[in-house]
Amino acid sequence: MSKRTARLLWLTPTGLTVLLLLILFSFTFADNGLDGLGGDLPSLDDGDDGSLPTIDDGDTGVTGPVGSVDDGAPVSDSSLIPLKNASFEQGSDSPVGWRPLVESLDGSYLWDTEVASSGSRSLFIGSTRYAYGRWSSDAVDVQKGGYNWYTLTGDVKTDQNTGEVYLAIAWFDEKGAMLTSSDSLMLAFGDLDWQSVRVTALPPAGAVTFSVWCISNHNAGFAWFDNLELRLTQLPARGKASYAQFLVEHPSHPLVLEAHSMRVGSLMTAAKWIREDGFYDPKAQLKASQLYAEAASVGRLDGVLQGGVTVSGGDFSEEKGAFEDLIDEALLSAGIAATRADDPTAARGYLSKVVERNRDETVTESASEFIEAIFEEGNVND
C-alpha cells in the first residue's frame, strides 16, 4: 500500500461506519464475482451544469506526433533558483523569508536552534493533531514559456508522526489566489531520522508566483525541516505545456516518470483541496469524488514507465507497482468522498473496483490492507 493512502482517509465516525459497511459488503461478493455490485464504475455525470473545480493545465490526453521536439536534456541540466534563507540560518527573532501559519491554538511553531540536518537551525512544527500546520516561504516568480519543471528537495525529520508530513509547492494566480499545490510523498508514520524529500512539478495554467510549504497536518507528533533547494529544468514546448503533452514531446527525457505520475497526482491534489475545503458540503464531496475518479481513469503507460526507468536506471517493476498503488489510492479516495456526498451507489462502485484490482494480489497489494488502513485511521481520529 502506498505511504500516502492512509493519510487521505479523514472520516467522521458516521462516514467511517458507512464506508466500512460498503467495503465489507463488497468483500461478501468478491469471491463470487462483482456482478452483484454493479460492476462498472458509476457515471461521472451528476446533472450538474457547473464546471468541476480543477487545475486544468490543458491536459486533454496524449496527442500529436511522438518525439516532435528535440529532447535529450538530462535532469542534471537544471539551474538553481534562489530561495531566500533555504537552510533557515538567517534571522534574529524569526527566520528571514519564512512565516508560520497559525490557524488555531493547537500546534507549535519554532525556529529550532537545537535540531538541524546541517548548520545550527531548522523549522519545527509540533502537535497539530487537530490543525493544519505550515511554514511558508516568500513568493517566487514563475518562469514563462516552454516546460518549466520545478524540483524542490529538502531534509525532513519526524518524531511520533501520526499525520501528514511533506513538502509542497503552492501555486498562485496574478491576484494572489491559490490555484493548487504540488505535493511530495508523505513521510511514514512514527520516528524517522533526516530523510531527503522531493517533489517535481509543472506550474498549472494561470500560475504567476509560488511559495514553498513545509507541512505537518493532523500530526500529534513533531516534524523538522532543513536544507531546502529549488531547481528549474527548462525544455521547449510546441504549444501549451501539460503533463500529457510532455510525454509526446519529450518521450525519452527522465522526467517522463514525473509527468506520467503527476497527470494522476495533480487531479488528486485538486480533489483533496475541494474535499477538505468543503468537508461538510455534499456537493463539494461529490465533485471531489469525480476528480478522484478522473485521476483513476488515467491508464498505465508501460512504455513511458519503462523508458523513464531505462534513462534513470530505476526498477520497472517498482515504478509499475507505484503507479498502480496511486490508481488504487485515487479509487479509494473517490469512494470516501462519494460516501461523504451521501452517494452509496457511487462509493460501492469505486470500492468494488479496488477489490477487483487487488483480488489476485499480483497487481498491487491485497485489498485487506486497505480495510486495515481504514481501521487504523479510525483509531487515529478517535
SVG drawing of the C-alpha trace seen along z (x, -y; Angstrom):
<svg xmlns="http://www.w3.org/2000/svg" viewBox="-29 -41 56 58">
<polyline fill="none" stroke="black" stroke-width="0.4" points="0.0,0.0 1.3,-3.4 2.5,-5.6 0.0,-8.3 -3.1,-6.1 -3.9,-6.0 -3.3,-9.7 -6.1,-10.6 -8.8,-8.8 -10.1,-11.5 -13.7,-10.5 -16.3,-11.3 -17.4,-8.2 -20.6,-8.1 -18.8,-8.2 -16.3,-5.7 -19.0,-3.3 -20.8,-3.6 -17.6,-3.1 -16.6,0.0 -20.1,1.5 -19.7,0.8 -16.3,2.4 -17.3,5.4 -20.4,5.7 -18.1,5.6 -16.0,8.4 -19.1,10.5 -19.3,10.8 -15.6,10.7 -15.2,14.5 -18.3,14.9 -17.6,12.1 -18.6,8.4 -21.7,8.5 -23.8,8.1 -22.1,4.8 -22.9,3.2 -19.5,4.0 -18.8,0.8 -17.8,-2.4 -20.8,-4.9 -21.1,-7.7 -19.4,-10.9 -22.3,-12.9 -24.5,-14.0 -26.5,-16.5 -24.6,-19.5 -24.3,-22.1 -21.5,-23.8 -17.9,-23.1 -15.8,-20.9 -13.3,-22.8 -10.0,-21.6 -6.4,-22.8 -6.8,-22.5 -3.4,-22.8 -4.6,-22.0 -4.1,-18.2 -6.6,-16.7 -4.7,-13.5 -1.6,-12.5 -1.8,-13.9 0.5,-14.8 3.5,-13.0 5.8,-11.4 9.2,-12.9 8.5,-16.0 10.6,-18.3 14.3,-17.7 14.8,-16.1 17.9,-14.7 18.5,-17.2 19.2,-15.2 17.6,-16.3 21.1,-17.5 20.9,-20.3 19.0,-22.5 19.6,-25.8 19.5,-26.7 16.6,-29.0 17.3,-31.4 15.1,-30.5 15.5,-33.0 17.1,-31.5 16.7,-27.9 18.6,-26.5 17.0,-28.8 20.3,-30.1 19.5,-33.8 17.4,-36.0 17.2,-37.5 13.9,-36.7 12.5,-34.7 13.8,-33.1 14.1,-35.6 11.8,-34.9 9.6,-32.4 6.4,-32.6 4.2,-30.1 0.5,-29.6 -1.3,-29.6 -4.9,-28.5 -5.8,-27.6 -4.3,-27.3 -3.4,-23.7 0.2,-23.3 3.5,-25.0 6.0,-26.6 9.6,-27.1 12.8,-28.3 14.7,-25.4 18.3,-26.1 18.9,-22.6 18.0,-20.2 19.3,-20.6 20.3,-18.4 23.3,-20.7 24.2,-24.1 22.5,-25.1 18.9,-25.8 15.7,-24.2 12.0,-24.8 9.8,-22.9 6.1,-22.1 4.7,-20.2 1.4,-18.8 -1.0,-19.7 -3.4,-16.8 -6.4,-19.0 -4.9,-21.6 -3.1,-22.2 0.5,-23.3 2.7,-25.0 5.7,-27.2 5.6,-29.2 8.4,-30.9 8.2,-34.3 6.7,-34.3 8.9,-33.3 8.0,-34.3 7.1,-31.6 9.1,-31.4 7.1,-31.7 7.3,-29.8 8.0,-26.2 8.2,-23.4 9.4,-24.8 9.9,-21.9 10.5,-22.9 12.2,-20.4 12.0,-21.1 14.2,-18.9 14.7,-19.1 15.6,-17.2 12.7,-16.2 12.8,-14.5 9.9,-13.2 9.2,-12.1 6.0,-10.2 4.4,-11.2 0.7,-10.3 -0.4,-12.6 0.7,-14.2 4.3,-15.4 5.5,-16.6 6.9,-19.4 4.8,-21.2 4.9,-23.9 1.8,-26.1 0.8,-28.0 -0.9,-31.4 -2.6,-33.4 -2.0,-37.1 -4.5,-38.2 -2.7,-36.1 -5.4,-33.4 -4.2,-29.9 -4.7,-27.6 -3.4,-24.3 -0.3,-22.7 2.2,-20.1 2.9,-17.7 5.8,-15.4 5.1,-11.9 4.2,-11.9 6.5,-10.5 5.7,-7.2 4.2,-7.2 6.5,-7.0 10.0,-8.2 12.3,-9.0 15.8,-10.4 16.5,-13.0 15.0,-11.9 15.6,-13.5 12.1,-14.5 11.5,-15.6 8.7,-16.9 8.9,-17.9 6.1,-19.6 5.0,-22.0 3.1,-25.2 -0.6,-25.0 -2.2,-27.3 -2.5,-30.8 0.2,-30.5 2.2,-33.7 4.0,-33.0 4.6,-30.1 5.6,-29.5 7.4,-26.6 5.5,-25.0 6.7,-22.8 3.7,-21.0 2.7,-18.9 -1.1,-18.2 -3.2,-16.4 0.0,-15.2 0.2,-14.6 3.9,-14.3 6.7,-16.5 8.4,-17.4 11.6,-19.3 12.6,-20.8 16.0,-21.8 18.3,-22.3 15.7,-23.1 16.8,-23.5 14.9,-24.6 16.0,-23.8 14.5,-24.6 14.7,-22.4 13.6,-24.2 12.6,-22.4 11.0,-23.7 7.2,-23.2 5.3,-23.4 2.3,-24.9 0.6,-24.9 2.6,-22.9 0.9,-20.0 1.9,-16.7 0.3,-14.7 1.9,-16.7 5.3,-16.4 5.1,-12.7 4.6,-13.3 7.2,-16.0 10.0,-14.6 9.4,-10.8 13.0,-9.9 13.6,-12.5 14.0,-11.2 11.1,-13.5 8.6,-11.4 8.1,-9.4 7.2,-12.5 5.0,-13.7 3.0,-10.4 2.5,-10.2 1.7,-13.9 -1.1,-13.5 -2.8,-11.5 -1.3,-13.3 -2.4,-16.8 -6.0,-15.7 -5.8,-14.0 -4.4,-17.2 -7.2,-19.3 -9.7,-16.8 -8.0,-16.9 -8.4,-20.7 -12.0,-20.6 -12.8,-17.8 -11.0,-19.5 -12.4,-23.0 -16.0,-21.6 -15.8,-18.9 -19.4,-19.3 -20.7,-20.1 -22.1,-17.0 -21.9,-18.8 -18.2,-19.6 -17.6,-16.0 -19.3,-14.7 -17.1,-17.0 -14.0,-15.7 -15.1,-12.2 -15.4,-12.8 -12.0,-14.3 -10.5,-11.3 -12.3,-9.0 -10.9,-11.0 -7.4,-10.5 -8.0,-6.8 -9.0,-6.6 -5.5,-7.6 -4.1,-4.4 -0.7,-3.0 1.7,-3.6 4.3,-0.8 6.3,-2.3 6.6,-5.6 7.5,-3.9 10.0,-1.6 11.6,-4.4 12.0,-6.6 13.4,-3.7 15.9,-3.0 17.2,-6.5 17.3,-6.9 18.5,-3.4 15.5,-2.5 13.4,0.6 10.5,1.0 8.5,3.3 8.8,0.8 7.6,-2.0 4.7,0.1 3.7,1.0 3.9,-2.6 1.7,-3.8 -0.9,-1.0 -0.8,-2.0 -1.5,-5.6 -4.6,-4.4 -5.8,-2.4 -5.4,-5.4 -7.4,-7.5 -10.3,-5.0 -10.3,-4.6 -10.4,-8.4 -13.2,-8.6 -15.2,-6.1 -14.6,-8.0 -15.7,-11.3 -18.7,-9.7 -19.6,-8.3 -19.5,-11.8 -21.6,-13.0 -24.3,-10.5 -23.9,-8.6 -23.5,-4.9 -24.0,-3.6 -21.0,-5.5 -18.9,-4.7 -19.7,-1.0 -18.7,-1.1 -15.3,-2.7 -14.5,-0.4 -15.5,2.7 -13.1,1.7 -10.3,1.6 -11.3,5.1 -11.4,6.4 -8.0,4.9 -6.4,6.5 -8.2,9.8 -5.3,11.9 -2.6,9.8 -0.5,9.6 -1.0,6.0 -0.8,4.1 -1.2,5.1 -4.1,7.0 -7.4,5.3 -7.4,6.5 -4.7,3.9 -7.0,1.1 -9.5,2.2 -6.8,2.4 -5.7,-1.1 -9.2,-2.4 -9.4,-0.8 -6.1,-2.4 -7.2,-5.8 -10.4,-5.4 -8.3,-4.7 -6.2,-7.8 -9.3,-10.0 -10.8,-8.5"/>
</svg>
